[in-house]
Each structure stands twice: as structure tokens, then as C-alpha cells.
């Protein structure tokens, strides 16, 4: 078996198991069993479980980051010195993701589940790895968002970005199930690209919505 084939099988198995079970709940033994390799092969190619987790993320994020940087270069060149609009920035991000070559039809869905786990599970080594390796495109995206929403305070922008990321992670990680529900309920077929096309204007509208911090009714009456 060629080394590249062994590495791919290990990464494919780890990616799927991490997405289904979580990082802590997935053992190297489970991964070797699913990949049909021995533990020595995992240790030889990756050295540790943490390094394997990093490699799973790098397999998607490294080419995605390069594609995203190129998309941002093209966008800023087209804008000729003017800040890109929020819609343009979000489209650049989304199109970069959906244009990525997928090893299987569930590629984006699986990766978005992994990204969600990176936020919710205690994996300090992973957050450190992501910050070290991919801070440049992420920081550039944050800068473009800030330039496109000068009306927002830093706190409002922070929360709206979190809401945007949450909506994106849920929608894209659940895209297979959502497509099945749409087909069963309404008889309509859709693609990941069409889902993204519907998601972007929703996210942009949320980011740009008027600041309406409403006092809860119970609090209003007590004040009155």
C-alpha cells in the first residue's frame, strides 16, 4: 500500500469519527480499525493524536486559506481602494468554500461539524494550532467585516459575528439532513451551492440590522 494511500485512509477515518463522536471520545484504536491500518502506521505518519487532529484540519484549511486569500485579492482589486461591501466579503468567503474540491459529497458538512467541535470541546492545542497557522486569512476577513460595518460598536460586531458563525456552522454541518427534509416536505431538491446562496443574504441582513436592544417586558413593567 502506498504511503499516500495509507495517510488518506487514516485521515478519512479520523475525520469521520471525530465529526460523529468528538475528539476526546474517539480513540486511536477506533481510527486504526476503521482505516484498516495498525497503530504503528498512525504513529509513523502523525506521531500523536493531537498531530492527527491538526492534520485533519490542515487538509481542508490549507488549500481553503490559499483560495480565500486569492478571492480577497481579487475582491479588493475590483473595489479599487474602496472597502468591499459586506455582501461581497461574505460571497468571497462562501464561494471559496463551495469551490473547494471535495473528496466526497459530505466534505463540507463533515468539516463544519469539526469546526463546531473545535469551538465547543476543550481542545487548547487545536485552537493554538489554528491561530498559528491560519491567523492571516482570518484576520483579513475580520478586517473586511469591520470595514463593511463601521456603524457597529465592537461589542455588537463581536456578537453578530458569533451569531453569523453559529448559523453558518449549523446550516452547513446539517446540509444533508436539511436537503432531505426539503425533499420530503416540499418535493424540492437543492444543492450545497444553493444553500450557500440563500445563506449569504440572511447573514448580511443580520450583520447590518438596526441595533434594537429591547428591554424584556418584565423588566419594563418593574421599572415603570
C-alpha positions in Angstrom: 0.0 0.0 0.0 1.4 3.4 -1.0 2.2 5.8 1.9 -0.1 8.5 0.5 -3.0 6.0 0.4 -2.3 5.0 4.0 -2.3 8.6 5.1 -5.5 9.4 3.2 -7.3 6.4 4.8 -6.2 7.4 8.3 -7.3 11.0 7.7 -10.6 9.9 6.2 -11.3 7.6 9.1 -10.3 10.2 11.7 -12.3 13.0 10.0 -15.5 10.9 10.0 -15.1 9.6 13.6 -14.1 12.9 15.1 -17.2 14.5 13.4 -19.5 11.8 14.6 -18.1 11.1 18.1 -16.0 14.1 19.1 -12.2 14.4 19.7 -12.0 13.0 23.2 -14.4 10.2 22.6 -12.6 8.9 19.5 -9.6 6.6 20.3 -6.7 5.8 18.0 -7.8 2.2 18.1 -11.2 3.2 16.6 -9.4 5.1 13.9 -7.0 2.3 13.1 -9.9 -0.2 13.0 -11.9 2.0 10.6 -8.9 2.8 8.4 -7.7 -0.9 8.4 -4.2 0.0 9.5 -2.2 -0.7 12.6 -1.3 1.7 15.3 2.3 1.9 14.2 1.2 3.4 10.9 -0.6 6.3 12.8 2.4 6.9 15.0 4.8 6.8 12.0 2.8 9.3 9.9 1.5 11.6 12.6 3.3 10.9 15.9 0.4 11.7 18.2 -3.4 12.0 18.3 -3.1 15.8 18.6 -1.0 15.9 15.5 -3.5 13.8 13.7 -6.3 16.2 14.7 -4.2 19.1 13.3 -3.6 17.2 10.0 -7.4 16.6 9.6 -8.0 20.4 9.8 -5.0 21.3 7.7 -6.2 19.0 4.9 -9.1 21.3 4.4 -7.9 24.7 5.7 -4.6 24.9 3.9 -6.0 24.9 0.4 -9.1 26.8 1.5 -6.9 29.6 3.0 -5.0 29.9 -0.2 -8.2 30.1 -2.2 -9.7 32.6 0.2 -6.6 34.9 0.1 -6.8 34.9 -3.7 -10.5 35.7 -3.6 -9.8 38.6 -1.2 -7.0 39.8 -3.5 -9.4 39.8 -6.5 -12.2 41.5 -4.5 -10.0 44.3 -3.2 -8.5 44.8 -6.6 -12.0 45.2 -8.1 -13.0 47.6 -5.4 -10.0 49.8 -6.3 -9.3 51.2 -2.8 -12.9 51.3 -1.6 -13.9 48.9 1.2 -15.7 45.8 -0.2 -19.3 45.6 0.9 -20.5 43.1 3.4 -22.2 41.0 0.7 -19.1 41.0 -1.4 -16.9 39.9 1.6 -19.3 37.1 2.6 -19.6 35.9 -1.0 -15.9 35.7 -1.3 -15.7 33.5 1.8 -18.7 31.3 0.8 -17.6 30.8 -2.9 -14.1 29.9 -1.7 -15.6 27.1 0.5 -18.0 25.7 -2.1 -15.4 25.8 -4.8 -13.1 23.6 -2.8 -12.5 20.1 -4.4 -14.4 17.6 -2.2 -13.2 14.1 -1.6 -16.9 13.1 -1.1 -20.3 14.7 -1.2 -20.3 15.2 2.6 -17.0 17.0 2.7 -18.2 20.5 3.7 -20.8 19.1 6.1 -18.2 17.0 8.0 -15.7 19.8 8.1 -18.3 22.3 9.5 -19.1 19.8 12.3 -15.4 19.5 13.1 -15.2 23.3 13.2 -18.1 23.5 15.6 -16.4 20.9 17.8 -13.2 23.0 17.8 -15.3 25.7 19.5 -17.3 23.6 21.9 -14.8 21.0 23.0 -11.8 21.7 25.2 -9.0 21.4 22.6 -6.5 24.1 23.5 -3.8 22.6 21.3 -6.2 22.8 18.3 -7.1 26.5 18.9 -3.4 27.3 19.3 -2.6 25.4 16.0 -5.4 27.2 14.1 -4.2 30.6 15.4 -0.6 29.9 14.4 -1.3 28.5 11.0 -4.3 30.4 9.8 -4.4 33.8 11.6 -3.6 35.7 8.4 -6.7 34.9 6.3 -8.9 35.0 9.4 -7.5 38.4 10.5 -8.1 39.7 6.9 -11.7 38.5 7.0 -12.2 40.2 10.3 -10.7 43.5 9.0 -13.0 43.4 5.9 -16.0 42.7 8.2 -15.1 45.7 10.3 -14.6 48.0 7.3 -18.0 46.9 6.0 -19.8 47.6 9.3 -18.5 50.9 10.6 -21.8 51.6 12.2 -21.5 48.8 14.7 -19.8 49.0 18.1 -17.0 46.5 18.8 -19.4 44.6 21.2 -22.2 44.5 18.7 -19.9 43.4 15.9 -18.5 40.6 18.2 -21.9 39.2 18.9 -23.2 39.4 15.4 -20.1 37.6 14.1 -20.7 34.8 16.7 -24.4 34.6 15.6 -23.3 34.5 11.9 -20.7 31.7 12.6 -23.3 29.8 14.6 -25.9 30.0 11.8 -23.3 29.0 9.2 -22.0 26.1 11.2 -25.5 24.7 11.9 -26.7 25.1 8.3 -23.7 23.8 6.6 -23.0 20.9 9.0 -26.7 19.9 8.8 -26.9 20.4 5.0 -27.5 16.8 4.2 -30.4 16.5 6.7 -31.8 19.9 5.6 -31.8 18.8 2.0 -33.6 15.6 2.9 -36.2 17.4 4.8 -36.8 19.9 2.0 -37.2 17.0 -0.4 -39.6 15.0 1.8 -41.7 18.0 2.9 -41.8 20.1 -0.3 -40.6 17.8 -3.0 -37.7 20.2 -3.8 -34.1 19.2 -4.5 -31.3 21.6 -3.7 -27.5 21.7 -3.7 -24.9 22.9 -1.2 -24.2 25.8 -3.6 -27.9 26.8 -3.5 -28.0 26.6 0.3 -25.0 28.9 0.5 -26.6 31.3 -2.0 -29.6 31.6 0.4 -27.5 31.8 3.5 -25.3 34.8 2.5 -28.1 37.4 2.2 -29.5 36.2 5.5 -26.2 36.6 7.2 -25.6 40.0 5.7 -29.0 41.2 6.8 -28.3 40.1 10.3 -24.9 41.8 10.5 -26.4 45.1 9.2 -29.7 45.0 11.2 -30.6 48.1 13.2 -29.4 47.9 16.9 -32.6 47.2 18.7 -31.6 46.1 22.2 -35.1 45.7 23.7 -35.7 45.6 27.4 -37.6 42.5 28.4 -41.3 43.2 29.1 -41.0 42.0 32.7 -38.1 44.4 33.3 -40.1 47.2 31.7 -43.1 46.8 34.0 -40.9 46.7 37.1 -39.1 49.9 36.1 -42.4 51.6 35.3 
